[in-house]
Amino acid sequence: MSILIHNCTAVLMDEAGTVMPNAYVVVEGTKIRSVGTERPWGPFDQEIDGKGNVLMPGFVNAHTHVPMTAMRGYGDGNNLQDWLNHYIFPVEARWDDRAIRCCTDLGLAEMIASGVTSIADMYMHTDVIAQEVAAAGISANLSCGGVQFCDGLDPATHLDCVIQRELTEKWHNYNDGQIRIDASIHAEYTSRKELWQWMADYAREHDLGMHVHISETQAEHQACLDRHGKTPIQTLNDYGVWDTRAIAAHCVWTTPEDWAIMAEKGISVIHNPISNLKLGSGIAPVPAMKKAGVNVCLGTDGVSSNNCTDFFSDLKFAAILHNGANHDPLALLPLDALKMATRNGGIALGRQTGVIQGGYDADLILVDFSHLNLTPCHSVISNLAYAAHGSDVVMNMARGKVIYKDGDFLTIDLERVRREVADYALPLLFENR
């Protein structure tokens, strides 16, 4: 199917940050065919009038735990370890597939409405999450978050090794790559060397990416130093964990020595500014990592520690946080933050997304610049980084298919999801707590 999008200003998110007024973007199937300022010749199956609004690449939310939408606001006001041990883990023990399904849909709908077209998700019941992602239409790199709490590992029976094999065989490269499976280690402190080695070997043998939580808190980082005499990045490096395309979530307490390894190995940092600030974990040294040559991307983390996944909120925090922390208004420019949210995320996930260019995935969103918060517009880039909200998104096209338009979800039955969450999931997870 061929689609022509016209009457719009296109933010290409190329290296130069080109803003193209009066753009014409042609979509063929799941890909962008062309972009330019002259109407292309020929008929099209569909034409989409951009109504003078801004067309940009869809966002890449590169670190999520989608079903945790159910825990919005639950256990607020605690440090990370107390929050996990006394609130989150006990609730997670109650999950079943039905609850995961509707809470995943709720989380996907919230992200889709704010312009997200690709995610990297780490969570349990991953097969169910994959089913819902496939139906919703966005792209996803999925992982189960492998853990190992005791020494000694039998890969034939260890649950997360079994799940890793099953997910890879069933879902990797599903629907021409809409879903990809990554290998994963939840974190250094929730696993052991046997799992690190097995996951590293499995990822290399099956050409998978890797997804790991790294140095989120000072206590976590220091405990690893106490155990191994090395940081989490350095410890896992000894076992080949980074010998593949890899994403490292948080990286708040990483060091210059870590950044050198990350730049050399091509490890992408996933910055989660709101989650890290809310939990008091600290501020990731993004400008320094960027200067060291590390690819820095953006994630929301779970709703449980962010409270929402309006991706424009994380974008604005990323765009202003480091200027204040570094006492430098040029520490992170608006275009830098937009790149983190789009093209850098595509690189991190190994996807051709995040740029409006021929051959890239047709992951595109329209932002209504007639809204009050975007009027007047002296700079499209600045308005997107500093002033826009998820509610300004009026169209979400993922892989060439419009999945959200003018407030309507075209792939998710939101009323059914609301009923399931209220009548089934919340009583199951929180009754008597």
N, C-alpha and C positions, 0 to 999 in steps of 0.2 A: 504494500500500500504506500502511495506517495502522498506526502503532506507538505503544503507550503504555508509557512508562518510568515506573516508580513505585517506592515504597519506597527513596527516595534523598534525600540533601541536595544541592540544586542551588546551585552557585556561578554566579550569572547573568552576572557580569562586565559588569553595567551600570555606569553612571558612579558609583553609590553603593557598588558592591561588595557587592550584596545576597547573603546566604547564606540559602537558603530550605529549612528542614527539611520533611520529609514532602511533597516536591514531586511533581507529576505533569507530565510533559512529553509532549506529543503531537507525533508526527512524521507528516507526510503527504507521501509521495514523497521528494523531496530536501530538503524544508523543515521547519522547526519550525512547527507550527500554533499551539500555545499552551503556556503554562506557568502553573501555579497550585498552590494547596494543597488544592483539592477535586477529587475524581475526576471527570473529564469524562463527560458522558452519552454513551451509545452503545457499539456493539460496535467492536472493533479487530481487525485481521488478525493482530496479534502483540502480546504483552505481554512486556516485559522487566523482571524483578524486579531492582532495584538492590541488594538484599540489605543495605540500610542504609548503602551506600557513598556516596561523593561523586561527583556528576555535574557536569562542567564542560565548557566549550567546548574543542574540540581545539586544539592548539598550532599557531601559524603560524610556521614556520621560514623567515624572510624572506631568508636569504642562504645558499645551499648550492651545492656542487659534487658532486652525488651520486655519480658513478662513482669519485671519488677515494677511496672506501672501500677500494679496492685498495691504497692507499698508507699505510694505517694504521701509524704508527710509522716509516715509511721516511724517512731523512734527518734524523731528530731531532738537535737540538743544533747547528743552524746558524741564522744570521740569514736574514731573508726572501729577500734577493737571492741569496745563496749556495745556499740551499735550493732556490729556483726554478731557478736556472741549472745547478746541478750534479747535482740529484737529480730534481726534478719534471719539468721540460721534456724531458730525455732520455727519461724513461719515457713521457710523454704522446705522444711521437713514434711510439711502438709501438702505440698503440691501434688496434683494428679494431672493427667493429660488434658482433661476437660477444662480445668482452671487455667492451665498454661495456654490453651488454645484461645480462650476469649481475652485473656489479659495481654497476650501477644497481639491480637487484633486491635485492642484498644491502644497499645503503644505504637503500633504501625500507623494507625490512623492519625494519631497526634503528630508523628513525624512527617507523614505525607502532607498533611495540611500546612506544615511550615516549610515545605520545599525539599525534604530529604528524598533522594532517589536511590541511594546506596548506603548500606550499613556494614559494619563488622561487628557481629554479635557473639558474645561468649556466655553460654548458659546451659543449664541442664534441660532435659526433655527436648534435646536439639532436633530430633526428628519431627516433632510436632511443630516447632518453630519453623522448620524448613517448609512444611506443608502450608502454613499460613503465609509465609513470605512469598512462596510460589503463586498462591492465589491472589495476593495483594498486588503483585506486579513489579515491585522494586527489586533491585539486585542486592545480594548479600553474600558476604564471606562469613560462614558460620563455624563455630567451634564449641566444644563442650567444657573447656576449662579443666584440664586434667589435674587430678590431685593424687597424692600418695602420702599417707601419714605414718606408715611403718616401713622399716627397712626390709628389703627383699621384695622382688617383683616377679610375678609370673605373668607375662604378657598374654598368655592364652586365657587367663581367668580374671585378670585385673579389670574391673568394670570399665574404667575410662579407656583402656587399650581396646577392649571389645567394642565400645561405643565408637571410638575413633575409626576402627576398621569398617564397622557397619555403615557409618555416616559416609565415609569416603566411597565405598562401593555403591551406595544407593544414590547419593546426592551430588558428588563432585562433578562439576560441569553440566549439571542439569539445565535443560532448556538453553542450550548453546551458551552456557556460562552464566546464566542468571543467578544460579546458586553455585558457590564454590565452597569447599570444605577446607578449613585450615587446621593444621595441628595446633595443639595448645598446651600450655602449662599455666595453671591458674596463677601461681606465683612461686618464687623460690621458697618462701616460708611455708607453703602448703604442699610441698612435694619433696622428693628425694632424688638422688643422683641417678638411680636406676630408671626412673620415669623420664628424666631429662634426656638421658642417652637414647632411650627407646623412641621418644617423640622426635628427637633430632634425626635419628636414623630413618624413621617412618616418613617424616616430611621430605627428606632428601630422596628416598627411594620412590616416592609417589608424586614428587614435584608439587608439594603443598607449601603454603605459607605457614607462618608461625605467629601466634597471638599470646602475649604474656603480660601480666601486671608487673611493673617494675618500680621499685623505690618510691612507693606512694607516700609512705610516712617516714619520718626520721627514725622512729623506733624499729620499723621493719628493716630499713637500710642498715642501721647500726647492728642489729641482731645478726644479719648476714655477715657483716665484717667480723663480728665476734666468733661466729661459727667457722668461717672459712678464711678469714684474713683477706677477703676480697669483697667487692661490691656485688650486688645481684647480677649486673650486666657482665662483670668479669667472671663471676662463678659459672654462669650458664654458658659463657663463651668457651670455657674449658671443655664442655661436653658437646660442642658443635650445634648448640641450639640456634645460633644466629647464621648458620651456613645455608640459609635460604632466604627468600623474601620474608621479612619479619616486621611486626608491629609491636611496639612496647608502650603500654598504656601508663600514663601519669609521668613517670621519670622526674618527680619533684626534687628528689635528693641525689640525682646523678651528678657525677663529677666530670671535670675536663678529661680525665683519663677514660671515663666511660664514653664521652662524646667522640673521642678519637676512634674508639672501637666501633661505635655506631656509624660514624661517617664512612669508615673503611668497609664495614660489612653491609652498608645500605639499610640499616635498621631505621624504620620510621618511628618517630615519637608521636604519640597521640596525646595532645594537650586537652585536659578536662578542667578548665578553669573554675567553673561554678561548683562542681562537685568537690574539688580540692579546697576551695575557699570555705564552703559550707561545713565540711568536716574538719577544718582547721589543719589540713595536712601540709599546707604551705603553697608556695608559688613556684611552678616549674620555671627554670631559667631559660625561657624560650629564646630571647634575643641572643644569648650566648651560645645555645645549641645551634641556632640558625647560622650564626657566624662561624661555627666550627664545621659547617657543611652537612648538618643533619637535616633530613627532611622532616618538617614539623607539620602535623595535621591537627584536626579538631574532632573532639567527641563530647557527647553529653554525659557519658557514664549512664548508670541506671537512674530512672525517675526517683528511686528510693533515696538517692543522695544528691539529686539535682532538683527534684520536685516538678520539673517539666522538661519537655524536649523541644521547645520552641527554639530551633537552631539559631535564629537570629539573636537570641539572648546570649548564647555562648560565643557567637561571632563578635558581638559588641564587647563582651567582657574581655575576650582575647585581644581585641583591638585597642582597648584603653588600659587594661590592667598593668601591662609591662611598662607603659609610659610613666605611670605613677610610681611603680616599684623601683624603676631605674632613674627617676627624676629626669626623664628625657622624653620630650614629646615626639621625638623621632625614633624611639626604640622599636616601635612596631607601627608601621603605616597601615592605613585602611586597606590598601591593595595587598599587603602582606597577609592580613587576616583573612581576606577573601580567598587568597590562594590556599591558605591552610584549610579552608572549608570546602574547597572544590578540587582544583587540579592536584594539589599535594596529596589529598586523600585518595584520588584515583591512582596515583603512583604507589601509595602505601598498600592498596588492595590489589595491585597488579591489574588494574582495569583501565580501559580506554574511555574514561569519563572525566568530567570536571572541566572540559574545554569545549567551546563551540567551534568545531573544525571538522572538515570532511573526514570520514572514517571513524570518528568517535561515536560512542553510544549516544542515542538520541534521548539523553536525560536532561530535560529542560524545564524551567519554571518561568511563569510570568508573574511579575510583581507590579501591583497597581500603584503607579506613582501619582494618581490623582488624590490619594488619601491625604488627610490633613498633616499627618506626621512626616510626609514626604514632599510637602509643599512649603516654600519653593525648593527648586533643585538647582543648586549651584554646581554640584558634583554628583554624578550618578554613583560613583564608587564610594564617596563619603556617606551619601544617604543610605546605601545598602549596608555599610559597615556600622554606622552609628545611629541611624534613625528608623530603620525598617523593623517590622514585627512579622511573625508568622502569619498573622491575620491579613497581611498585605498580599499574600500569595493567592492568586486567583486561578492558576492552572498548574498542575503537576503532570508532566509527561515522562514516563519511565520506559526506556527501551522502545520508544516510538509509539507508545500507547498512552492516551490521556487517562489517568487514573483518579484525578481529582479536578473539579472545575466549579468555580463559583460557589464553594461551600458544600458541594455534593461529592460524596465518595462513590466512585463508579465500580470499585472492586471489593468493597467491604460493606456488609450490611450492619451499619452502625447501631440501629435500634436493637437488632438481635444481640449484638455484642454488649450493649448497655444492660440489657436484661440478664444475660448470662453472668456478667460481672457482679451485678447487684444481687441476683437470686441464688447464684451458685458459688462463684469464686470467693467473694468476700466472707460469706458465712463459713465456708470450708477453711479458709486461712486464718480468720481472726476470732471465730467464736470461742468464748471462754478465755480470751487472752486479755 
